[in-house]
Amino acid sequence: MDIARRCPEPEEPAMRRIVWMVVSSVVVLAMCSCKKKEPPSAIVERVEAAGAGDLTSASFDSIEQWFLKHQDVGWQTKKECLPIQEKAPAGWAETTEGRVCRAAIAASVFNTQPQKSDQYNPPLP
Protein backbone atom coordinates (compact mmCIF):
# COMPACT_ATOMS: atom_id res chain seq x y z
CA MET A 1 0.00 0.00 0.00
CA ASP A 2 2.92 2.30 0.65
CA ILE A 3 4.11 1.96 -2.97
CA ALA A 4 0.66 2.75 -4.39
CA ARG A 5 0.62 6.10 -2.60
CA ARG A 6 3.98 7.12 -3.99
CA CYS A 7 3.21 6.31 -7.64
CA PRO A 8 0.37 8.30 -9.18
CA GLU A 9 -1.79 6.58 -11.74
CA PRO A 10 -0.24 7.12 -15.18
CA GLU A 11 -3.58 7.46 -17.01
CA GLU A 12 -4.80 10.53 -15.12
CA PRO A 13 -2.13 13.08 -16.24
CA ALA A 14 -2.24 11.74 -19.79
CA MET A 15 -6.02 12.07 -19.86
CA ARG A 16 -5.79 15.66 -18.59
CA ARG A 17 -3.34 16.53 -21.36
CA ILE A 18 -5.62 15.04 -23.97
CA VAL A 19 -8.62 16.93 -22.64
CA TRP A 20 -6.67 20.20 -22.59
CA MET A 21 -5.42 19.64 -26.13
CA VAL A 22 -8.94 18.98 -27.38
CA VAL A 23 -10.37 22.00 -25.56
CA SER A 24 -7.54 24.23 -26.79
CA SER A 25 -8.01 23.04 -30.37
CA VAL A 26 -11.74 23.71 -30.26
CA VAL A 27 -11.18 27.22 -28.90
CA VAL A 28 -8.56 28.05 -31.53
CA LEU A 29 -10.75 26.73 -34.35
CA ALA A 30 -13.73 28.67 -33.07
CA MET A 31 -11.70 31.88 -32.95
CA CYS A 32 -10.27 31.37 -36.44
CA SER A 33 -13.62 30.60 -38.02
CA CYS A 34 -15.31 33.72 -36.65
CA LYS A 35 -15.73 36.32 -39.35
CA LYS A 36 -17.93 39.32 -39.05
CA LYS A 37 -20.60 39.30 -41.72
CA GLU A 38 -20.62 42.50 -43.72
CA PRO A 39 -23.86 44.10 -44.85
CA PRO A 40 -24.53 43.88 -48.59
CA SER A 41 -23.13 46.75 -50.62
CA ALA A 42 -24.53 47.97 -53.93
CA ILE A 43 -21.09 49.28 -54.87
CA VAL A 44 -19.39 45.93 -54.30
CA GLU A 45 -22.16 44.06 -56.11
CA ARG A 46 -21.89 46.39 -59.13
CA VAL A 47 -18.09 46.03 -59.35
CA GLU A 48 -18.32 42.25 -59.00
CA ALA A 49 -20.95 42.17 -61.75
CA ALA A 50 -18.66 44.27 -63.96
CA GLY A 51 -16.17 41.40 -63.94
CA ALA A 52 -14.02 41.85 -60.85
CA GLY A 53 -15.12 38.53 -59.35
CA ASP A 54 -15.47 37.86 -55.62
CA LEU A 55 -14.00 40.83 -53.77
CA THR A 56 -14.55 39.68 -50.18
CA SER A 57 -11.05 38.22 -49.91
CA ALA A 58 -9.31 40.39 -52.51
CA SER A 59 -6.52 42.68 -51.35
CA PHE A 60 -6.49 46.43 -51.85
CA ASP A 61 -3.63 46.11 -54.36
CA SER A 62 -5.41 43.53 -56.51
CA ILE A 63 -8.60 45.61 -56.59
CA GLU A 64 -6.61 48.71 -57.51
CA GLN A 65 -4.91 46.82 -60.36
CA TRP A 66 -8.31 45.74 -61.65
CA PHE A 67 -9.56 49.35 -61.58
CA LEU A 68 -6.47 50.48 -63.51
CA LYS A 69 -7.51 48.09 -66.29
CA HIS A 70 -11.19 49.11 -66.08
CA GLN A 71 -10.98 52.88 -65.62
CA ASP A 72 -14.59 53.58 -66.56
CA VAL A 73 -15.82 51.34 -63.70
CA GLY A 74 -13.24 52.87 -61.35
CA TRP A 75 -14.30 56.41 -62.19
CA GLN A 76 -17.99 55.66 -61.62
CA THR A 77 -17.18 53.81 -58.39
CA LYS A 78 -15.15 56.75 -57.13
CA LYS A 79 -18.08 59.11 -57.68
CA GLU A 80 -20.35 56.77 -55.69
CA CYS A 81 -17.81 56.29 -52.90
CA LEU A 82 -16.85 59.87 -52.08
CA PRO A 83 -20.11 60.76 -50.24
CA ILE A 84 -20.08 57.42 -48.39
CA GLN A 85 -16.45 57.80 -47.35
CA GLU A 86 -17.13 61.17 -45.71
CA LYS A 87 -19.68 59.67 -43.29
CA ALA A 88 -18.06 56.25 -42.82
CA PRO A 89 -17.04 54.93 -39.39
CA ALA A 90 -13.40 54.25 -38.51
CA GLY A 91 -13.43 50.54 -39.43
CA TRP A 92 -15.12 51.06 -42.79
CA ALA A 93 -11.83 51.21 -44.70
CA GLU A 94 -11.13 47.57 -43.81
CA THR A 95 -14.48 46.28 -45.09
CA THR A 96 -14.91 45.02 -48.63
CA GLU A 97 -16.73 48.21 -49.59
CA GLY A 98 -13.99 50.29 -48.00
CA ARG A 99 -11.21 48.47 -49.87
CA VAL A 100 -13.14 48.80 -53.14
CA CYS A 101 -13.70 52.51 -52.62
CA ARG A 102 -10.13 53.23 -51.56
CA ALA A 103 -8.84 51.29 -54.59
CA ALA A 104 -11.18 53.14 -56.97
CA ILE A 105 -10.06 56.50 -55.58
CA ALA A 106 -6.38 55.54 -55.78
CA ALA A 107 -6.72 54.20 -59.33
CA SER A 108 -8.59 57.29 -60.52
CA VAL A 109 -5.43 59.33 -60.01
CA PHE A 110 -4.04 57.52 -63.06
CA ASN A 111 -7.18 58.04 -65.14
CA THR A 112 -6.01 58.71 -68.69
CA GLN A 113 -9.44 59.29 -70.19
CA PRO A 114 -9.91 62.77 -71.62
CA GLN A 115 -11.93 65.04 -69.37
CA LYS A 116 -14.77 67.09 -70.77
CA SER A 117 -14.54 70.76 -69.97
CA ASP A 118 -17.47 72.97 -69.04
CA GLN A 119 -15.58 76.00 -70.29
CA TYR A 120 -16.22 77.54 -73.67
CA ASN A 121 -13.05 77.75 -75.71
CA PRO A 122 -13.38 80.29 -78.50
CA PRO A 123 -11.49 79.51 -81.70
CA LEU A 124 -8.01 80.95 -81.92
CA PRO A 125 -7.49 83.82 -84.42
MODELLER restraints for C-alpha pairs under 7 A, 6 or more apart:
rsr = mdl.restraints
at = mdl.atoms
rsr.add(forms.Gaussian(group=physical.xy_distance, feature=features.Distance(at['CA:41:A'], at['CA:97:A']), mean=6.65, stdev=0.5))
rsr.add(forms.Gaussian(group=physical.xy_distance, feature=features.Distance(at['CA:43:A'], at['CA:77:A']), mean=6.94, stdev=0.5))
rsr.add(forms.Gaussian(group=physical.xy_distance, feature=features.Distance(at['CA:43:A'], at['CA:97:A']), mean=6.92, stdev=0.5))
rsr.add(forms.Gaussian(group=physical.xy_distance, feature=features.Distance(at['CA:44:A'], at['CA:97:A']), mean=5.86, stdev=0.5))
rsr.add(forms.Gaussian(group=physical.xy_distance, feature=features.Distance(at['CA:44:A'], at['CA:100:A']), mean=6.98, stdev=0.5))
rsr.add(forms.Gaussian(group=physical.xy_distance, feature=features.Distance(at['CA:48:A'], at['CA:54:A']), mean=6.23, stdev=0.5))
rsr.add(forms.Gaussian(group=physical.xy_distance, feature=features.Distance(at['CA:48:A'], at['CA:55:A']), mean=6.93, stdev=0.5))
rsr.add(forms.Gaussian(group=physical.xy_distance, feature=features.Distance(at['CA:52:A'], at['CA:66:A']), mean=6.95, stdev=0.5))
rsr.add(forms.Gaussian(group=physical.xy_distance, feature=features.Distance(at['CA:55:A'], at['CA:96:A']), mean=6.69, stdev=0.5))
rsr.add(forms.Gaussian(group=physical.xy_distance, feature=features.Distance(at['CA:56:A'], at['CA:96:A']), mean=5.57, stdev=0.5))
rsr.add(forms.Gaussian(group=physical.xy_distance, feature=features.Distance(at['CA:60:A'], at['CA:99:A']), mean=5.51, stdev=0.5))
rsr.add(forms.Gaussian(group=physical.xy_distance, feature=features.Distance(at['CA:60:A'], at['CA:103:A']), mean=6.05, stdev=0.5))
rsr.add(forms.Gaussian(group=physical.xy_distance, feature=features.Distance(at['CA:63:A'], at['CA:100:A']), mean=6.53, stdev=0.5))
rsr.add(forms.Gaussian(group=physical.xy_distance, feature=features.Distance(at['CA:63:A'], at['CA:103:A']), mean=6.03, stdev=0.5))
rsr.add(forms.Gaussian(group=physical.xy_distance, feature=features.Distance(at['CA:64:A'], at['CA:103:A']), mean=4.49, stdev=0.5))
rsr.add(forms.Gaussian(group=physical.xy_distance, feature=features.Distance(at['CA:64:A'], at['CA:104:A']), mean=6.38, stdev=0.5))
rsr.add(forms.Gaussian(group=physical.xy_distance, feature=features.Distance(at['CA:64:A'], at['CA:107:A']), mean=5.78, stdev=0.5))
rsr.add(forms.Gaussian(group=physical.xy_distance, feature=features.Distance(at['CA:67:A'], at['CA:73:A']), mean=6.90, stdev=0.5))
rsr.add(forms.Gaussian(group=physical.xy_distance, feature=features.Distance(at['CA:67:A'], at['CA:74:A']), mean=5.10, stdev=0.5))
rsr.add(forms.Gaussian(group=physical.xy_distance, feature=features.Distance(at['CA:67:A'], at['CA:104:A']), mean=6.19, stdev=0.5))
rsr.add(forms.Gaussian(group=physical.xy_distance, feature=features.Distance(at['CA:67:A'], at['CA:107:A']), mean=6.05, stdev=0.5))
rsr.add(forms.Gaussian(group=physical.xy_distance, feature=features.Distance(at['CA:68:A'], at['CA:107:A']), mean=5.60, stdev=0.5))
rsr.add(forms.Gaussian(group=physical.xy_distance, feature=features.Distance(at['CA:71:A'], at['CA:111:A']), mean=6.43, stdev=0.5))
rsr.add(forms.Gaussian(group=physical.xy_distance, feature=features.Distance(at['CA:74:A'], at['CA:104:A']), mean=4.85, stdev=0.5))
rsr.add(forms.Gaussian(group=physical.xy_distance, feature=features.Distance(at['CA:74:A'], at['CA:107:A']), mean=6.96, stdev=0.5))
rsr.add(forms.Gaussian(group=physical.xy_distance, feature=features.Distance(at['CA:74:A'], at['CA:108:A']), mean=6.47, stdev=0.5))
rsr.add(forms.Gaussian(group=physical.xy_distance, feature=features.Distance(at['CA:75:A'], at['CA:104:A']), mean=6.90, stdev=0.5))
rsr.add(forms.Gaussian(group=physical.xy_distance, feature=features.Distance(at['CA:75:A'], at['CA:108:A']), mean=6.01, stdev=0.5))
rsr.add(forms.Gaussian(group=physical.xy_distance, feature=features.Distance(at['CA:77:A'], at['CA:101:A']), mean=6.86, stdev=0.5))
rsr.add(forms.Gaussian(group=physical.xy_distance, feature=features.Distance(at['CA:77:A'], at['CA:104:A']), mean=6.20, stdev=0.5))
rsr.add(forms.Gaussian(group=physical.xy_distance, feature=features.Distance(at['CA:78:A'], at['CA:101:A']), mean=6.36, stdev=0.5))
rsr.add(forms.Gaussian(group=physical.xy_distance, feature=features.Distance(at['CA:78:A'], at['CA:104:A']), mean=5.37, stdev=0.5))
rsr.add(forms.Gaussian(group=physical.xy_distance, feature=features.Distance(at['CA:78:A'], at['CA:105:A']), mean=5.33, stdev=0.5))
rsr.add(forms.Gaussian(group=physical.xy_distance, feature=features.Distance(at['CA:81:A'], at['CA:101:A']), mean=5.59, stdev=0.5))
rsr.add(forms.Gaussian(group=physical.xy_distance, feature=features.Distance(at['CA:92:A'], at['CA:98:A']), mean=5.39, stdev=0.5))
rsr.add(forms.Gaussian(group=physical.xy_distance, feature=features.Distance(at['CA:93:A'], at['CA:99:A']), mean=5.88, stdev=0.5))
